[in-house]
Amino acid sequence: MVPPTRRRVLHGAAGLASALAGCGGLLDGTGESSRTSPTATAGESDFAGSESDPENLAIRADTDRPPVWLVDPDQADGGRPTESEHSYLRTNALVDSRERADRVAVADVPGADRVGAFLDATAFDSETVYVETHQVGECFRLELCSVSWRPDEVQTDYARVTRPYDEACRADRKVFAVRLVRIPAALDADSVNGFGSSIGSGSCDRGPMADSEMAAASSDDATATEPSEQSTETTEGSQ
């Protein structure tokens, strides 16, 4: 059976619990952030640029597979990714129209109703929403540093930071971190075939001092035993 569309799922989300047990809840606790002016790449069109503080929405969910996905009626279970299909458990999708927004489905998780509101507030004639899902250690959260785009590619940069010490977590568990990023350009989902993401330790303002402070903080946290790392992932194709 194909799962309900976004609108049908979101209508049933009003009675959701305010938070998951343990470390559930919104990823950063801030929801949407303000936008800075896009920086265009020299010699490129208006469809190439970057944002250091894009409008975005973060959802954090302790589920067995990605909680936000693009419905495909021709696939089993509506095309919702499974662990076997995505062993690295990182997915992405580009939403470039109202019709495509109606295909965004959300599982029964805290904050699900905010996804619909974020998409409804997007002007698709001049904006695009990039949906990216990572897995992150339960004792950490991802802070979005920037997004950059070209007519055929979208790149994101994150900082992985330790969550507050008074929030219970297990070092051997991972949760899904979903980020909806509003790009101030009308990209074409069919033309974008490259997606990349980098995750660094410390903070978005990374440098020798920031990294050393992060290392010192992690050494004092008995539960945050996952090592700091700098990683880069690049995938081709979109859902």
Secondary structure by P-SEA (a helix, b strand, c coil): cccccaaaaaaacccccccccccccccccccbbbbccccccccccccccccccccbbbbbbbcccccbbbbccccccccccccccccccbbbbbbccaaaaaacccccccaaaaaaaaaaacccccbbbbbbbbbccccbbbbbccccccccbbbbbbbbbbccccbbbbccbbbbbbbbbbbccccccccccbbbbbbbcccccccaaaaaaaaaaaaaccccccccbbbbbbbcccc
